[in-house]
Amino acid sequence: MIVYNVTISLVDQSIHQDWLKWMKEIHIPEVMDTGYFLDNKICRLLVDDEITYAIQYTCKNMDTLNEYQEKCAPQLQEKHNKRYGGKFGAFRTLLKIIH
């Protein structure tokens, strides 16, 4: 199993509530509707002076993730960028579930 971890820091903290609602109600459901992921988690980093989240999506293997990244990710990321461009920073990491 693979965890596709997207870490997002909100540079403009005034968007926090709108961004979180949009992620929960629109973006994450759209990602899950692609059929590539088995589940997801929204985690907030425990730091005092910034708003940072890790959104974790679990898929069965790297082939599945690669197909998602090729066929779906660009359009979904573009929607996020159009709505919140310049107000966040993001990076992605991959984790392998061992136990």
N, C-alpha and C positions, 0 to 999 in steps of 0.2 A: 504494500500500500504506500502511496505517495501523498504527502501533504504539500499543497501549493499555497505558500504563505505570502500574502500581500500586506506589507506594512505601509501604513499611510499616516503621515503627520500633517495635521491641519495648521498651516502657516497662518491663515486668517481664522482666528478662533470664533469670530462672529458667525461662521457658517455651521458650527458644531451641531446644533439641534436639527437644522434642515438636512445637513449631510447624513447624519445618523439615521434619520427617518427615511431618507431617500435610499440609503444602502439597505435598510431592513425591508422596505416595502417595494422597491423597484429593482435596484441593481442586483442584489444577491439572488432574489427569485429568478431574474433573467439568466444569471449564470447557472443556477441549478436547473432551469428549464432546458438548457442545452443537452442535458442527459449525460454529460461526461463525469459529473461528480456525485459521490454517494452521500456526503453530508458536508456541513459547514459549521464554523464557529466564528463568533465575533468576540475578540479579546481586546481589552484596553490595557495598555502598558501602565504600570504603576509608577508614574513620574509626576512630580509636583507642578512643574512650570510649562508643560506642553500637553497637547492633546494628540495622542498617538494610538492607533489601533492596529491590530494584526487580524486580518481576515484569513481564515484557514479553510481551504477546500480539500477534501480527501477524494482521491481517485484510485482506481485499482492498480495502474501501472504507468510507466513513462510513455508508452505508446498512446495511451488514452490522453495523457496530458499534452503530448506533442500535437495530437490531432486537434484538441481544444485550442491550443495556442495558435495553430495555423488557421483554423476555420472560424473561430468565434471571438477570440480575445481581442483582436484589433478593433472590431466594431464596438464591443462593450467598453473597452478602454476609451475609445473616442467619445462615447456618450458621457462618460465620467469627466473627461477633459473639457468637453463643451460646457458642461454645467458648472464645473469647479476649477477650471484652468487657472493657474497662477496662485491658487489658494491652498495648495497642498503639495507635499513631496511624497513620492512613493518608491519603494523598491520591492523586488520579489526574490524569495528564496525557496528552495526545494528541500524537503525533509523526507527521509525514508522511515517508515514506522518499523521499529525493531521488535517491540513487545507491547 
